[in-house]
Amino acid sequence: MLPLPPPYVGITGIMQPDDTSGALEYFERPETYKLMVGVLASKTTLLGNPPSNPNRYPPKDVIRHLFLDDDRLLNLIHYNTSDLDTLSGQLEEMRWHAGPNCHGFQLNIPWPDPAAIKTHLKMRPGSTIVLQVGPRAFERIDHSPFLLTRRLQEYIGLAQYVLLDASGGTGRLLSPESLLQYLATAYHHGLNNHFRFVIAGGLSGANLYHARPLIAQYPNLSIDAEGGLRNKNDRLFPPAVMQYLEACWREGLLS
């Protein structure tokens, strides 16, 4: 059994290098944590076409400049596509655009084919994979904690992290009661020995206390934030990022 990767505090929706360097100034981490920098990408942007939300998805040629070389960082592309037949090829092409500081992918795809991930890992050994269980993925398992554990077993040895996020970046606040059921079942079946679990859903510095009962029961959970860190124009808002990172330590959620 491979050792678990380090937990992380995530910021998703990075659009410029200053977003990352600014966040690092407030990332007073314990040695065990990484700052996960998430850059959104899709097959639309991979093809060079404009996305429907340009304030969250940078052009593909910009991505390599967003990933800084710093050992405190976990640099990930958060990728989505509906063309699943060529997924491994898309990942390889996007990885080339992402440059040498990219560490891997978060797959924002409901239950991607494990074979495609395996093919990618053969081409990119050591690539970090975060499996997002988002709204559509939850629907496909009928929101069942037991069915979640069964599906996750297919990704043992392929993904290192599992993100539980019913909001899908929409900013809808997570439900601690619901997530506790999923985590309790997954841990009961020993999946915490294979994956580092991540929680997300509308988190910000103002409401991070909602995650307290989850982290109190399951220490070393990772957290991620996207929609709660943006302003009314849907741009990443540095003061919100600062408040979020400072709240991680102020609330005593991470140790």
N, C-alpha and C positions, 0 to 999 in steps of 0.2 A: 504494500500500500504506500503510495506516494505521500510525502508530508503535505499538509494543507498550506496554501499560499497565505501571505499576510492579509489581515483585514484592511479595508480601506474606507476613507471618506471620499465620496464622489461628487463631482461637479460636472454636469452634462450640459452641452450646448456651447462649448468654447468656440469663439469666432475669431479671436486674434491672440497673438502671443502675449500681450499685456494681460489678458484674462488669466493666463496661467501664472505668469510671474507675479501678478498682484495677489493671487490666491496664496501663493507660496509664502508671502510675507506674513500671512495670518495663520499659517498651518503649523501651529505649535504642537506637533504630534509626539506621542510616545514612540519609542523606537519601533514598535511592532506594526504601526500603521503606515499605509501609503496614501497619498493624495491621488485619487483616480481622476484623470482628465478625460472626459468623454467628448468626442467630436462626432456629430451626427452625419451620416452619409447614407445614400440609397442607390439603387440602380439608376434612378433618374439623374443624380449628380455624377455617377460614374460615367454615364453617357455624355456628360457635359451639358445637360439640359437644365434650365432653371427650376428650382424646387418651388413648391407652393408656399413654403415658409422660409424665405431667404434669410431671415434673421436668426435662424437656427442651423441651417445647412450651408456650410461654406463651399465655394467651388473646390473641385477635387485637387486642383494644382496648388491650393493654399494650404492643404492639410499638413503637408510635411513641415511647414513653418510654425504650426501650432503646437507640435510636440517637442518640448524642450528636453535636453539631455541633463537629467537630474535624478539621482538615485532615490529621491523622495517620491517620485512620480510613477504612476501606472498609467501609461498612455494607451487609450483604447479608442478604436473606431466603433461607434454604435450603428450597426448596419441593418437596413431592412430592404427587402425585395419581395416581389410576388413571383419572380422567375426562379423557381426552386430547382429546375432541371440543370441549371448552369451555376449553382451556388458556389461550388469550390473554385471555379474559374473566376467568378466575380470577386471572391475574397482575395485571390492571388493578385488580380489586377489592382484592386483597391489597396492592398498592402504595398504594392510598388509605389503608388502615388503617395502613400502615407510616410514614406521615408524610413531611415534607419532607427529612429527613436520610437517608432510604434511598437507596442508590445503585444498587440492582438486585437480581438474583437469582442464586443458584446453583440450577440445575435438577437435583434428585435424581430424575431420571426417565430410564429407559433409552432413549436415542436419541429425544428428543422431536422432533416434527414441525418441521422448519426453518421451514415456513410460519407456524406459530403464533408462533415467536420473531420472525419478520419483522413480523407484525402487531403484536406487542407493541412492537417498536422504532419502528414508525410512530406509535404512541400516546405512547411515551416515548423520544424521541430521546436518545441518549447514555446510555441505561441500560446498566449493566454486566451481562454475562451470563457466568456460570461454568458450563460443561458438565461435570457429574460423570459420569465413566465408572466406575460402581460394579459390584458383583458381577453383577447381572443384565445390565448392558450388556456386560461382558466375556463372559458366557455367550453372548450373541447374536452375538458375532463369533468364537465358538469359541476365545477366548483367543489370537487370532492377531494379532501385531504388524502384519502387512501389512494385514489387514482393518480394524484400528483406523485406520490412515492413510487408507484409502479412505472410511470412514464420517466421519472428521473433516473431510474435504474438503467435505462438505455444509454445514458450519457456518462456513466461512470468511466473514468479514464480518458474522457474527451473534454469535458468542461471542468474548470476548477471552481467556478463560482456559479451560484444560482440566485438570480434576482427575482424576488417576489414583488410585483408592482401591478396592482389592479388599475392604476391610474393611466399607465402608458404615457407619461409625460404631460398629461392634461392638467395637472395641478390638483386633482381630487385627493383629499386627505386620506391617508391610509387608515384602516380600521384595525387597531391593536387586537381586538377580540377575534376578528377573522384570521389575522396573520398568526396569532397564537395557536389556533387549531392546526394550521398547515405546518408550522414549525414543530409543534409537539408530535405530530404524526411522523414527520420526516426524521426527527431525532430518535423517536422510538424505534424506527426501522434502521437506525445506524447510518443514515445518509450524511450526517454531519462528520462522519469519518472520511467521506469522499469529496464533499463540497464545502466551501465556505459560503454561507448564506448571506444574502444582501436584502435589505428592506428599503422600499421607496414608496412614494405616494404623497405629493404635495408638501414635502418637508421644506421648512425654512427655519431661520433663526427664531422666528416668533412662535413656532409651534412644535419645535423639536422635542419638547417634553412628552408629546404623544408617543414617542418611541421608547420612553423610559421603561414601561412594563415589559416590553419585548427584550430590551438589552439587559434588564435586571435578571430575567429568567434565562436568557441565552447570551452570555457574555461573548465578546469578540464578533458580534454581528457586524457586517459592513452596512453603511448607509449611502444613499445616493439622492441627489436633489437636482431638479431641472426646472419645472414650471414655477415653483415657489421662489426662484432666484431671478425672475425676469420682471421688467417694468411693464407699464401699460402699452408700450410699443413692441412688446415681446422681444426685447433685447436683454441680454445678460446684464444685470445691474450690480456693479462692483460693491456698493454698500450692502446689498442683500447677501452677497457672497461673504463679505467680511462678517456680517452678523451671524450667518449660518456657521461659519468655522469657529467663531468665538463661542457660540452657544454649545458646540460639541463639548468643549472643556468646561464651560460654566455650569452646564447641566450635569456634568459628571457622567455623561453617557458612555464615554469611551475611556479606556484605561490601558 
